[in-house]
């Protein structure tokens, strides 16, 4: 693989993150929540293993939100007209984000609450 091709792939990935931040309100909300959690982690004094969990959850949440946005765009491109299967695909992807967000919140509570009490 040529080095230039390798570095272009990073450029495209960074552009994708930029698109998500610029065009997706939910992505910006997840970034805000991540910053709050990171600040709370510093204030609380998390252990190394707790930081690993928090960073994995934050990374997973942001990545899943971006996948949801990508799925929505592909579905809109493939089916510009309203179609029940297109709606299902978009709703299922959004549901996956909701499931991970709920699990993330529970993980956060399990890590932070005992330290705060």
Secondary structure per residue as TSV (DSSP state, phi and psi in degrees):
chain	resnum	aa	ss	phi	psi
A	1	X	-	360.0	132.4
A	2	X	-	-70.8	145.1
A	3	X	H	-61.1	-40.1
A	4	X	H	-62.7	-39.1
A	5	X	H	-65.7	-40.3
A	6	X	H	-61.0	-46.7
A	7	X	H	-71.7	-29.6
A	8	X	H	-63.2	-35.7
A	9	X	H	-62.9	-36.6
A	10	X	H	-67.1	-39.1
A	11	X	H	-59.5	-44.5
A	12	X	H	-65.0	-39.4
A	13	X	H	-64.1	-42.4
A	14	X	H	-65.1	-38.9
A	15	X	H	-60.9	-40.1
A	16	X	H	-61.8	-43.0
A	17	X	H	-61.3	-42.0
A	18	X	H	-61.3	-43.5
A	19	X	H	-58.8	-45.2
A	20	X	H	-62.6	-43.7
A	21	X	H	-67.2	-37.7
A	22	X	H	-76.0	-37.2
A	23	X	H	-109.1	-9.5
A	24	X	-	-116.6	109.7
A	25	X	H	-60.8	-41.1
A	26	X	H	-63.1	-34.3
A	27	X	H	-64.3	-42.7
A	28	X	H	-64.9	-36.3
A	29	X	H	-66.6	-39.0
A	30	X	H	-65.8	-37.9
A	31	X	H	-63.8	-44.1
A	32	X	H	-60.3	-46.2
A	33	X	H	-61.2	-40.5
A	34	X	H	-62.6	-42.4
A	35	X	H	-63.6	-39.5
A	36	X	H	-64.0	-44.9
A	37	X	H	-63.8	-42.1
A	38	X	H	-62.7	-42.7
A	39	X	H	-63.3	-42.7
A	40	X	H	-63.2	-36.4
A	41	X	H	-64.7	-41.9
A	42	X	H	-65.1	-45.5
A	43	X	H	-63.3	-37.7
A	44	X	H	-79.1	-28.1
A	45	X	T	78.5	59.6
A	46	X	-	-68.5	152.5
A	47	X	-	-76.8	169.9
A	48	X	H	-60.0	-43.8
A	49	X	H	-67.3	-35.6
A	50	X	H	-66.7	-40.0
A	51	X	H	-62.4	-40.4
A	52	X	H	-60.2	-43.9
A	53	X	H	-64.3	-47.7
A	54	X	H	-59.8	-45.0
A	55	X	H	-67.0	-37.7
A	56	X	H	-64.2	-41.9
A	57	X	H	-66.4	-44.5
A	58	X	H	-62.8	-48.1
A	59	X	H	-60.4	-42.1
A	60	X	H	-63.4	-40.3
A	61	X	H	-65.1	-46.3
A	62	X	H	-65.1	-43.0
A	63	X	H	-63.8	-42.2
A	64	X	H	-67.0	-38.4
A	65	X	H	-63.0	-39.1
A	66	X	H	-68.1	-38.4
A	67	X	H	-63.4	-40.8
A	68	X	H	-59.1	-45.4
A	69	X	H	-63.1	-40.6
A	70	X	H	-64.4	-42.6
A	71	X	H	-61.9	-43.2
A	72	X	H	-59.6	-42.6
A	73	X	H	-67.1	-42.2
A	74	X	H	-64.5	-42.1
A	75	X	H	-63.9	-42.7
A	76	X	H	-62.9	-36.9
A	77	X	H	-68.9	-43.7
A	78	X	H	-74.4	-29.7
A	79	X	-	-137.5	76.6
A	80	X	-	-62.6	-29.8
A	81	X	S	-81.6	153.8
A	82	X	-	-67.1	127.9
A	83	X	-	-140.4	138.6
A	84	X	H	-57.5	-37.9
A	85	X	H	-70.3	-34.5
A	86	X	H	-64.0	-42.5
A	87	X	H	-62.6	-43.7
A	88	X	H	-60.4	-44.4
A	89	X	H	-60.5	-44.8
A	90	X	H	-68.0	-39.6
A	91	X	H	-68.2	-37.9
A	92	X	H	-64.9	-43.4
A	93	X	H	-62.4	-42.4
A	94	X	H	-64.8	-37.1
A	95	X	H	-62.9	-37.3
A	96	X	H	-62.3	-40.1
A	97	X	H	-63.3	-42.8
A	98	X	H	-63.6	-42.3
A	99	X	H	-60.9	-46.4
A	100	X	H	-68.0	-36.4
A	101	X	H	-63.8	-42.1
A	102	X	H	-64.4	-44.8
A	103	X	H	-62.4	-39.3
A	104	X	H	-62.7	-43.0
A	105	X	H	-63.0	-42.4
A	106	X	H	-63.7	-44.0
A	107	X	H	-60.0	-44.1
A	108	X	H	-59.7	-43.9
A	109	X	H	-64.0	-41.3
A	110	X	H	-64.6	-30.5
A	111	X	H	-82.5	-45.6
A	112	X	H	-84.7	-42.2
A	113	X	H	-56.0	-49.5
A	114	X	H	-59.0	-31.8
A	115	X	H	-74.9	-28.4
A	116	X	H	-85.8	-20.8
A	117	X	-	-88.4	360.0
